[in-house]
Amino acid sequence: MTHRQPPLDLSPPVSDEVRKTTCYMCACRCGIDVHMKEGRVAYIEGNRDHPVNRGVLCAKGSAGIMQHNAPSRLRAPLRRVGPRGSGEFEEITWEEALETAAGWMKPLRETAPEKLAFFTGRDQSQSLTSFWAQQFGTPNYAAHGGFCSVNMAAAGIYTMGGAFWEFGQPDWTHTKLFMIFGVAEDHDSNPIKMGIGEIKARGARVIGVNPIRTGYNAVADDWVGITPGTDGLFILALVHELLRAGRIDLDYLARWTNAPVLVNGDAASPEHGLFLRDDEGRPLVIDRRTGKPAAFDAPGVRPDLAASWRKAGVTHRPVMHLIAERYLDPAHAPEAVAGRCGVPAERIRAIAAELARVAFEESFEVAQEWTDFRGETHETVTARPVSFHAMRGISAHSNGFQTARALHMLQILLGTVERPGGFRFKPPYPKPPEAHPRPHARCAPETPLAGPHLGFPLGPEDLCLDEAGDPARIDKAFTWENPLSAHGMMHMVISNAHAGDPYRIDTLFLYMANMAWNSSMNTRGVVEMLTDTDEAGDYVIPRIIYSDAYASEMVAYADLVLPDTTYLERHDCISLLDRPISEADAAADAIRWPVVTPDRDVRGFQSVLLDLGARLGLPGFVTDDGAPKYADYADYIVNHERRPGVGPLAGWRTGEHGLAHGRGAANAAQLESYIANGGFFLAEVPEGARYMKPWNRAYQDWAVSMGFYDAPQPYLFQLYAEPLRRFQLAAEGHGDRQPPEHLRERIKATLDPLPAWYPPFSDGHADPAEYPVHALTQRPMAMYHSWGSQNAWLRQIHGVNPLYMHPDLMRRHGLEEGDWARLASPHGEITVPVAAMAALNPDTVWTWNAIGKRKGAWALDRDAPEATKGFLLNHLIHELLPERGDGLRWSNSDPVTGQAAWFDLRVRIEKSKPPEEALPVFDALASPVPAPPAELKWKI
């Protein structure tokens, strides 16, 4: 008997149309193909032609369909009608909402623009939001970087003109040894996964340094379970071993770094520790040909690493002498640091030997002619196939800036940066601090700021202080407390505004920053600050405007809510002016565009901001006759120019002889060109310009043609950071602008021009004997910030978050899998479920970040596991350190950049009876959106 297989369509059409755009489910910004059926999103997959992900898509990206259809989406503008925090709102029209917002802001601009504080979360449109705030005239603007990874970015800029993540990448094609520090799986996840897969397939080794072994560290060939906050100590021990063995690239250091630059050795001089310079201000080196000082960039000069210069009885030594003297000290030997790092001395020596072996014994030459900035032509580029990557794990400590500087010094000493196999910059980087603006904060009624809010100070003269020497910004960024706070200090805004320190504000304007929950230290305290009233019964922070796409915890504390769209319903610009998607061999930027029309009364925040700018009459947002200059964000993207010929997007501009890339006039069809090309633009770096970018004449000329800067600007890597020394000199009593007395010693100790290590500040404020355990959070690969916690697909991966503990630590506290423990810090306590994890530093506990939700938020059921078993470590962290007997409360931040020190947390643990829910429990919020459906399903 014959059985016939019924006809089956094994590959039914997924869609009737594909629309290509850019993912927004994390900061990776992968290209996606959005499959449409009858105008609705049916399926999302990776764009195989996209330079970032080449078709790869993670769980977050695939789950974007659920984000777009989330029940928690806001539906219309909202005006608060109940007390703050009640979640009681009424829907209003957009005209009412915009008139209300403009009505609150207009008097401030006319009288006291600093009374508006405008801060944004991970919005990826900071070139617009910062421009808006600058034109409004308020000094109070920044984005999320101050509580994310400013230490990493600032340390990289001050040391070598760029850093990891968006600034550069490992040379995956040639790397033979890849070493990662403090990297979780949420940032740049697809490129890193692809890169690790590529290098492991050809036998390259991966070393992971992290207290927690998950994700990338789980597939590393060697895992170093370091003690939190000691990465800098470990790195400087590696430097010690390399120097002791003579395994550093002396030619690279002499040619391309300030290792040979002469440092003023006159202890009586007000310029002691600064560079000797010629009459044109160029740093001096000793030229090996003449034995005399010469400008570092003089044609044909051969800088000498060894020679000193003696003049008027004073010896001036090169930076290399200071490096050798500092790091060859036995205090940096592996035996001296092993106990604190939790890494045996022999293992430190073995890792140093492996770095040196691969860098020098597996080196090779790449045939590529290039000409350097001194005019010398080279026939090849030397490969040093060792690369590094690091992120928040080393950044979010109060010693994170110097730790990141130490890591950059390590790769520079090996000669790996901008060479085949090493770390390579992504256009528009490299850019040294001198190529960036200085911060601006001097404000006046109805007057734009003279320049951007954020920048890179080069000395005390660049601090944002008023005439009396007090902070000019509400977050106290760019002050003596945190001089190089290049991304602002968003985590201090609410507490400073509540305290009226340094002054009172009127309106707090936030975008996509969940400051009433997982984005704030001291969550309960921040909630109380947002709702606190004065003696007259008025809110201490008078007005709060908030924009979000979803019913987050922060929505409940707003007086006015401006509902944003989802990422599939709006235009976005991933710009070379802001946070591009470039690769080492190509400049690239991208767009998002409305592949779906909103079914709610919502508007893209950027278009709303442009509307508000026009209503307020802000320069740059209105024409000469006062009419709106831009119809919406799409119009702005196409027609705005930051400098003549340089706009938000680099591709398909109008040139003298047709379409041009980089520089050019506006092109009305520019967005259509991006859409036709898959949502992105890519311009390859010319072949002879791809390596040695800071010193390569061909790259410098190409960068000018692309509009990255207006003239070639070669520079030296700054192993010795002179701007830091200028602040030290002020603390020593030199100069007109002086720090407060109580900060002098801290500035001398922490703003060291050579990378240094000091214990995390928490060690001096929380007795390690009383709080012996380190506590960390880490973002999971399947989620990003708090966005994914309401995603129906992603919740099935991470619906709850236990506290992970080493089995030995559990045994010491009588705990077993599934038990509950009480964690206490100097600030508070939580009671949470625990789980065992052996691949963990034995004195560290950790959990996934942002899983725990407040009841009533995100359109989750009030009994959802995220709201009953999920929890935050934020309740244990405070934005201020405990008082230590000096009458002062110090910011829980890095003293150089103001980076929030999330990972300095220390706790003690005790077993607890299982409570009904994870503690603490907060009252449920009233939801501004309807209750969630029992099932979330639909058919297309």
Rosetta blueprint (number, residue, H / E / L):
1 M L
2 T L
3 H L
4 R L
5 Q L
6 P L
7 P L
8 L L
9 D L
10 L L
11 S L
12 P L
13 P L
14 V L
15 S L
16 D L
17 E E
18 V E
19 R E
20 K E
21 T E
22 T E
23 C L
24 Y L
25 M L
26 C L
27 A L
28 C L
29 R L
30 C L
31 G E
32 I E
33 D E
34 V E
35 H E
36 M E
37 K E
38 E L
39 G L
40 R E
41 V E
42 A E
43 Y E
44 I E
45 E E
46 G E
47 N L
48 R L
49 D L
50 H L
51 P L
52 V L
53 N L
54 R L
55 G L
56 V L
57 L L
58 C L
59 A H
60 K H
61 G H
62 S H
63 A L
64 G H
65 I H
66 M H
67 Q H
68 H H
69 N L
70 A L
71 P L
72 S L
73 R E
74 L L
75 R L
76 A L
77 P L
78 L E
79 R E
80 R E
81 V L
82 G L
83 P L
84 R L
85 G L
86 S L
87 G L
88 E L
89 F E
90 E E
91 E E
92 I L
93 T L
94 W H
95 E H
96 E H
97 A H
98 L H
99 E H
100 T H
101 A H
102 A H
103 G H
104 W H
105 M H
106 K H
107 P H
108 L H
109 R H
110 E H
111 T H
112 A L
113 P H
114 E H
115 K H
116 L E
117 A E
118 F E
119 F E
120 T E
121 G L
122 R L
123 D L
124 Q L
125 S L
126 Q H
127 S H
128 L H
129 T H
130 S H
131 F H
132 W H
133 A H
134 Q H
135 Q H
136 F H
137 G L
138 T L
139 P L
140 N L
141 Y E
142 A E
143 A L
144 H H
145 G H
146 G H
147 F H
148 C L
149 S L
150 V H
151 N H
152 M H
153 A H
154 A H
155 A H
156 G H
157 I H
158 Y H
159 T H
160 M H
161 G L
162 G L
163 A L
164 F L
165 W H
166 E H
167 F H
168 G E
169 Q E
170 P E
171 D L
172 W L
173 T L
174 H L
175 T L
176 K L
177 L E
178 F E
179 M E
180 I E
181 F E
182 G L
183 V L
184 A L
185 E L
186 D L
187 H L
188 D L
189 S H
190 N H
191 P H
192 I H
193 K H
194 M H
195 G H
196 I H
197 G H
198 E H
199 I H
200 K H
201 A H
202 R L
203 G L
204 A L
205 R E
206 V E
207 I E
208 G E
209 V E
210 N L
211 P L
212 I E
213 R L
214 T L
215 G H
216 Y H
217 N H
218 A H
219 V L
220 A L
221 D L
222 D E
223 W E
224 V E
225 G L
226 I L
227 T L
228 P L
229 G L
230 T L
231 D H
232 G H
233 L H
234 F H
235 I H
236 L H
237 A H
238 L H
239 V H
240 H H
241 E H
242 L H
243 L H
244 R H
245 A H
246 G L
247 R L
248 I L
249 D L
250 L H
251 D H
252 Y H
253 L H
254 A H
255 R H
256 W H
257 T E
258 N L
259 A L
260 P L
261 V E
262 L E
263 V E
264 N L
265 G L
266 D L
267 A L
268 A L
269 S L
270 P L
271 E L
272 H L
273 G L
274 L L
275 F E
276 L L
277 R E
278 D L
279 D L
280 E L
281 G L
282 R L
283 P E
284 L E
285 V E
286 I E
287 D E
288 R L
289 R L
290 T L
291 G L
292 K L
293 P E
294 A E
295 A E
296 F L
297 D L
298 A L
299 P L
300 G L
301 V L
302 R L
303 P E
304 D L
305 L L
306 A L
307 A L
308 S L
309 W E
310 R E
311 K E
312 A L
313 G L
314 V E
315 T E
316 H E
317 R E
318 P E
319 V H
320 M H
321 H H
322 L H
323 I H
324 A H
325 E H
326 R H
327 Y H
328 L L
329 D L
330 P H
331 A H
332 H H
333 A L
334 P H
335 E H
336 A H
337 V H
338 A H
339 G H
340 R H
341 C H
342 G L
343 V L
344 P L
345 A H
346 E H
347 R H
348 I H
349 R H
350 A H
351 I H
352 A H
353 A H
354 E H
355 L H
356 A H
357 R H
358 V H
359 A H
360 F H
361 E H
362 E L
363 S L
364 F E
365 E E
366 V E
367 A E
368 Q E
369 E E
370 W E
371 T E
372 D E
373 F L
374 R L
375 G L
376 E L
377 T E
378 H E
379 E E
380 T E
381 V E
382 T E
383 A E
384 R L
385 P L
386 V E
387 S E
388 F E
389 H E
390 A E
391 M L
392 R H
393 G H
394 I H
395 S H
396 A L
397 H L
398 S L
399 N L
400 G H
401 F H
402 Q H
403 T H
404 A H
405 R H
406 A H
407 L H
408 H H
409 M H
410 L H
411 Q H
412 I H
413 L H
414 L L
415 G L
416 T L
417 V L
418 E L
419 R L
420 P L
421 G L
422 G L
423 F E
424 R E
425 F E
426 K L
427 P L
428 P L
429 Y L
430 P L
431 K L
432 P L
433 P H
434 E H
435 A H
436 H L
437 P L
438 R L
439 P L
440 H L
441 A L
442 R L
443 C L
444 A E
445 P L
446 E L
447 T E
448 P L
449 L L
450 A L
451 G L
452 P L
453 H L
454 L L
455 G L
456 F L
457 P L
458 L L
459 G L
460 P H
461 E H
462 D H
463 L L
464 C L
465 L E
466 D L
467 E L
468 A L
469 G L
470 D L
471 P E
472 A L
473 R L
474 I L
475 D L
476 K L
477 A L
478 F L
479 T E
480 W L
481 E L
482 N E
483 P L
484 L L
485 S L
486 A L
487 H L
488 G L
489 M L
490 M H
491 H H
492 M H
493 V H
494 I H
495 S H
496 N H
497 A H
498 H H
499 A H
500 G L
501 D L
502 P L
503 Y L
504 R L
505 I L
506 D L
507 T E
508 L E
509 F E
510 L E
511 Y E
512 M L
513 A L
514 N L
515 M L
516 A L
517 W L
518 N L
519 S L
520 S L
521 M L
522 N L
523 T H
524 R H
525 G H
526 V H
527 V H
528 E H
529 M H
530 L H
531 T H
532 D L
533 T E
534 D L
535 E L
536 A L
537 G L
538 D L
539 Y E
540 V L
541 I L
542 P L
543 R E
544 I E
545 I E
546 Y E
547 S E
548 D E
549 A L
550 Y E
551 A L
552 S L
553 E H
554 M H
555 V H
556 A H
557 Y H
558 A L
559 D L
560 L E
561 V E
562 L E
563 P E
564 D L
565 T L
566 T L
567 Y L
568 L L
569 E L
570 R L
571 H L
572 D E
573 C E
574 I E
575 S L
576 L L
577 L L
578 D L
579 R L
580 P L
581 I L
582 S L
583 E E
584 A L
585 D L
586 A E
587 A E
588 A E
589 D E
590 A E
591 I E
592 R E
593 W L
594 P L
595 V L
596 V L
597 T L
598 P L
599 D L
600 R L
601 D L
602 V L
603 R L
604 G L
605 F H
606 Q H
607 S H
608 V H
609 L H
610 L H
611 D H
612 L H
613 G H
614 A H
615 R H
616 L L
617 G L
618 L L
619 P E
620 G L
621 F L
622 V E
623 T L
624 D L
625 D L
626 G L
627 A L
628 P E
629 K L
630 Y L
631 A L
632 D L
633 Y H
634 A H
635 D H
636 Y H
637 I H
638 V H
639 N H
640 H L
641 E L
642 R L
643 R E
644 P L
645 G L
646 V E
647 G L
648 P L
649 L L
650 A L
651 G L
652 W L
653 R E
654 T E
655 G E
656 E L
657 H L
658 G E
659 L E
660 A E
661 H L
662 G L
663 R L
664 G L
665 A E
666 A L
667 N L
668 A L
669 A L
670 Q H
671 L H
672 E H
673 S H
674 Y H
675 I H
676 A H
677 N L
678 G L
679 G L
680 F E
681 F E
682 L E
683 A E
684 E E
685 V L
686 P L
687 E H
688 G H
689 A H
690 R L
691 Y L
692 M L
693 K H
694 P H
695 W H
696 N E
697 R H
698 A H
699 Y H
700 Q H
701 D H
702 W H
703 A H
704 V H
705 S H
706 M H
707 G L
708 F L
709 Y L
710 D L
711 A L
712 P L
713 Q L
714 P L
715 Y L
716 L L
717 F E
718 Q L
719 L L
720 Y L
721 A L
722 E H
723 P H
724 L H
725 R H
726 R H
727 F H
728 Q H
729 L H
730 A H
731 A H
732 E L
733 G L
734 H L
735 G L
736 D L
737 R L
738 Q L
739 P L
740 P L
741 E H
742 H H
743 L H
744 R H
745 E H
746 R H
747 I H
748 K H
749 A H
750 T H
751 L L
752 D L
753 P L
754 L L
755 P L
756 A L
757 W L
758 Y L
759 P L
760 P L
761 F L
762 S H
763 D H
764 G H
765 H H
766 A L
767 D L
768 P L
769 A L
770 E L
771 Y L
772 P L
773 V E
774 H E
775 A E
776 L E
777 T E
778 Q E
779 R L
780 P L
781 M L
782 A L
783 M L
784 Y L
785 H L
786 S L
787 W H
788 G H
789 S H
790 Q H
791 N L
792 A L
793 W L
794 L H
795 R H
796 Q H
797 I L
798 H L
799 G L
800 V L
801 N L
802 P L
803 L E
804 Y E
805 M E
806 H L
807 P H
808 D H
809 L H
810 M H
811 R H
812 R H
813 H L
814 G L
815 L L
816 E L
817 E L
818 G L
819 D L
820 W E
821 A E
822 R E
823 L E
824 A E
825 S L
826 P L
827 H L
828 G L
829 E E
830 I E
831 T E
832 V E
833 P E
834 V E
835 A E
836 A E
837 M L
838 A L
839 A L
840 L E
841 N L
842 P L
843 D L
844 T E
845 V E
846 W E
847 T E
848 W E
849 N L
850 A L
851 I L
852 G L
853 K L
854 R L
855 K L
856 G L
857 A L
858 W L
859 A L
860 L L
861 D L
862 R L
863 D L
864 A L
865 P H
866 E H
867 A H
868 T H
869 K L
870 G L
871 F L
872 L L
873 L L
874 N H
875 H H
876 L H
877 I L
878 H L
879 E L
880 L E
881 L L
882 P L
883 E L
884 R L
885 G L
886 D L
887 G L
888 L L
889 R L
890 W L
891 S E
892 N L
893 S E
894 D L
895 P L
896 V L
897 T L
898 G L
899 Q L
900 A E
901 A L
902 W H
903 F H
904 D H
905 L L
906 R E
907 V E
908 R E
909 I E
910 E E
911 K E
912 S E
913 K L
914 P L
915 P L
916 E L
917 E L
918 A L
919 L E
920 P L
921 V L
922 F L
923 D L
924 A L
925 L L
926 A L
927 S L
928 P L
929 V L
930 P L
931 A L
932 P L
933 P L
934 A L
935 E L
936 L L
937 K L
938 W L
939 K L
940 I L
